[in-house]
Amino acid sequence: MPDLSRFPIAQRWPAQHPDRIQLYSLNTPNGVKASIMLEETGLPYEPHLVDITKNESHTPEFLSLNPNGKIPAIIDPDGPRGEPLGLFESGAILLYLADKTGKFISTDPARRWHTIQWVFFQMASIGPMFGQVGFFNKFAGKDYEDKRPLQRYVDESKRLLGVLNGRLDGRDWIMGDDYSIADIATVGWVNNLITFYEARELVDYDTFASVGRWLNRALERPAVQRGLMIPARG
């Protein structure tokens, strides 16, 4: 049986099944990247709810695994050379699980890197910009009298949706016929933008028809449906 005792996070969130991948997360747009990927690959895993509204991601135990204090994070008890591996950053987790299983990323070197570039596009652009729209449209930022910050992020989000829409024109998935970690990285953010962040009309979402068809297609996948709810909010 794998020994996770050297990971302080496993003391606060004890493993009932230490032979499974341990997921420390919440079903935010970043968190669901890991849960959707785990559901899609079929890897056995055990989810642990880290309630960021209670600052649980800034406890000493969580920071011992991710010093940046952000979800998600994982421990794979069967990491490289059979040793447990702790990992944070959602994009890194996607790449690790893709390589571990040989799923949702091409073995062709050029196509692999093209997939990775679209993962980085989500990480560097879609996530930060959509998140700012959410802050200024729904959360504390909505009370700012100066609406220029909101408009700045709305305009940039529209531009990014246009980039994604152009990529998806004539394609089922970001990489064409192949559903990949690029889609898994992006689906939670686009879905969150028009649901939880309540920004559908604000960003003119319905004008981006290819994005709309892609999102609907992704939301029909059972693994996506399950992953979006894991770990469920308390």
SELO-750015 format. One record per residue (C-alpha): x, y, z; residue number from 1; chain. Coordinates in pm, whole numbers. Last residue first. Layout:
        u        v        w   seq   mol
        X        Y        Z   NUM     A
...
# end
This chain:
        u        v        w   seq   mol
    -2038     2196       47   234     A
    -1928     2255     -309   233     A
    -1898     1941     -514   232     A
    -1556     1794     -579   231     A
    -1640     1714     -852   230     A
    -1957     1856    -1014   229     A
    -1805     1965    -1346   228     A
    -1630     1630    -1365   227     A
    -1954     1435    -1383   226     A
    -2098     1631    -1675   225     A
    -1759     1634    -1846   224     A
    -1728     1257    -1808   223     A
    -2079     1210    -1948   222     A
    -1994     1409    -2264   221     A
    -2292     1621    -2372   220     A
    -2132     1929    -2219   219     A
    -1850     1904    -2473   218     A
    -2087     1913    -2771   217     A
    -2277     2206    -2623   216     A
    -1949     2391    -2574   215     A
    -1838     2321    -2931   214     A
    -2170     2435    -3078   213     A
    -2153     2758    -2880   212     A
    -1790     2821    -2971   211     A
    -1876     2777    -3339   210     A
    -2168     3018    -3308   209     A
    -1978     3307    -3150   208     A
    -2256     3567    -3180   207     A
    -2438     3398    -2892   206     A
    -2166     3502    -2648   205     A
    -2217     3875    -2692   204     A
    -1972     3933    -2402   203     A
    -2226     4107    -2175   202     A
    -2512     3892    -2300   201     A
    -2358     3571    -2166   200     A
    -2189     3730    -1865   199     A
    -2371     3566    -1574   198     A
    -2041     3468    -1406   197     A
    -2190     3135    -1294   196     A
    -2350     3056    -1630   195     A
    -2208     3231    -1937   194     A
    -1848     3266    -1820   193     A
    -1856     2940    -1626   192     A
    -1922     2736    -1940   191     A
    -1638     2907    -2124   190     A
    -1403     2850    -1831   189     A
    -1502     2489    -1771   188     A
    -1462     2397    -2137   187     A
    -1111     2537    -2185   186     A
     -866     2297    -2023   185     A
    -1067     1990    -2126   184     A
    -1079     2114    -2484   183     A
     -702     2162    -2499   182     A
     -661     1831    -2315   181     A
     -794     1665    -2628   180     A
    -1098     1570    -2834   179     A
     -960     1470    -3173   178     A
    -1151     1547    -3493   177     A
    -1011     1899    -3517   176     A
     -762     1995    -3246   175     A
     -993     2250    -3086   174     A
    -1283     2012    -3127   173     A
    -1564     1961    -3378   172     A
    -1389     2173    -3640   171     A
    -1529     2378    -3929   170     A
    -1484     2705    -3739   169     A
    -1337     2598    -3405   168     A
    -1015     2801    -3443   167     A
    -1207     3106    -3554   166     A
    -1442     3077    -3257   165     A
    -1147     3045    -3021   164     A
     -993     3366    -3155   163     A
    -1331     3539    -3147   162     A
    -1388     3424    -2789   161     A
    -1051     3579    -2711   160     A
    -1156     3912    -2864   159     A
    -1483     3907    -2672   158     A
    -1289     3838    -2354   157     A
    -1061     4133    -2429   156     A
    -1358     4366    -2471   155     A
    -1522     4239    -2153   154     A
    -1196     4276    -1965   153     A
    -1153     4641    -2066   152     A
    -1522     4711    -2011   151     A
    -1504     4583    -1655   150     A
    -1196     4795    -1583   149     A
    -1361     5104    -1736   148     A
    -1674     5077    -1521   147     A
    -1557     5329    -1258   146     A
    -1826     5325     -990   145     A
    -1695     4998     -856   144     A
    -1980     4792     -708   143     A
    -1951     4517     -969   142     A
    -1591     4460     -861   141     A
    -1699     4282     -544   140     A
    -1849     3987     -735   139     A
    -2070     3949    -1039   138     A
    -1956     4166    -1330   137     A
    -1617     4293    -1211   136     A
    -1500     3963    -1063   135     A
    -1652     3744    -1335   134     A
    -1503     3958    -1610   133     A
    -1167     3930    -1432   132     A
    -1198     3551    -1435   131     A
    -1274     3553    -1806   130     A
     -949     3744    -1864   129     A
     -727     3529    -1641   128     A
     -865     3196    -1766   127     A
     -890     3279    -2137   126     A
     -544     3432    -2170   125     A
     -244     3258    -2016   124     A
     -391     2924    -1915   123     A
     -633     2895    -2205   122     A
     -371     2985    -2462   121     A
     -128     2754    -2280   120     A
     -366     2462    -2342   119     A
     -388     2577    -2704   118     A
       -8     2569    -2732   117     A
       -2     2222    -2579   116     A
     -225     2085    -2854   115     A
        1     2231    -3124   114     A
      295     2079    -2940   113     A
      142     1732    -2951   112     A
       48     1776    -3316   111     A
      410     1849    -3401   110     A
      545     1560    -3194   109     A
      294     1295    -3314   108     A
      203     1106    -2997   107     A
     -118     1306    -2981   106     A
     -280     1420    -2660   105     A
     -613     1312    -2514   104     A
     -491      976    -2384   103     A
     -150      812    -2341   102     A
     -242      738    -1980   101     A
       54      883    -1792   100     A
      131     1136    -2067    99     A
     -223     1274    -2061    98     A
     -225     1268    -1680    97     A
       96     1469    -1666    96     A
      -16     1716    -1931    95     A
     -346     1780    -1756    94     A
     -175     1815    -1417    93     A
       74     2064    -1562    92     A
     -213     2271    -1698    91     A
     -395     2260    -1363    90     A
      -98     2382    -1161    89     A
        7     2146     -878    88     A
      180     1810     -849    87     A
      275     1562     -578    86     A
      438     1241     -696    85     A
      444      911     -508    84     A
      723      678     -625    83     A
      671      402     -883    82     A
      962      514    -1100    81     A
      750      814    -1201    80     A
      428      838    -1000    79     A
      218      560     -855    78     A
       84      733     -543    77     A
      -22     1026     -765    76     A
      -76     1326     -541    75     A
     -287     1602     -687    74     A
     -338     1975     -675    73     A
     -624     2191     -796    72     A
     -644     2448     -646    71     A
     -433     2750     -557    70     A
     -215     2831     -256    69     A
       99     2923     -449    68     A
      308     2701     -219    67     A
      124     2399     -361    66     A
      194     2076     -175    65     A
      309     2220      160    64     A
       71     2508       96    63     A
     -219     2268      141    62     A
      -99     2154      484    61     A
        1     2502      597    60     A
     -350     2633      522    59     A
     -385     2870      230    58     A
     -600     2641       15    57     A
     -840     2613      308    56     A
     -915     2985      281    55     A
    -1278     2928      389    54     A
    -1413     3031       48    53     A
    -1136     2814      -99    52     A
    -1305     2503       34    51     A
    -1070     2216      -51    50     A
    -1297     1917     -114    49     A
    -1103     1593     -144    48     A
    -1147     1367     -445    47     A
    -1020     1007     -454    46     A
     -896      872     -783    45     A
     -902      563    -1002    44     A
     -799      655    -1357    43     A
    -1092      640    -1597    42     A
     -924      873    -1846    41     A
    -1229     1094    -1899    40     A
    -1319     1107    -1529    39     A
     -964     1199    -1433    38     A
     -952     1464    -1704    37     A
    -1287     1606    -1596    36     A
    -1169     1616    -1233    35     A
     -840     1786    -1319    34     A
     -985     2053    -1547    33     A
    -1269     2089    -1299    32     A
    -1047     2273    -1052    31     A
     -954     2552    -1290    30     A
    -1312     2641    -1381    29     A
    -1412     2594    -1013    28     A
    -1533     2256     -888    27     A
    -1312     2249     -579    26     A
     -979     2070     -542    25     A
     -745     1828     -375    24     A
     -731     1513     -588    23     A
     -558     1202     -452    22     A
     -472      945     -717    21     A
     -564      602     -586    20     A
     -357      355     -379    19     A
     -414      569      -71    18     A
     -787      484      -71    17     A
     -939      642      239    16     A
     -681      916      210    15     A
     -674     1168      492    14     A
     -738     1537      409    13     A
     -551     1719      687    12     A
     -288     1447      718    11     A
     -271     1392      343    10     A
     -175     1757      300     9     A
      131     1695      519     8     A
      276     1464      249     7     A
      539     1234      401     6     A
      261     1006      527     5     A
      151      913      175     4     A
      270      552      200     3     A
      149      342      -92     2     A
        0        0        0     1     A
# end
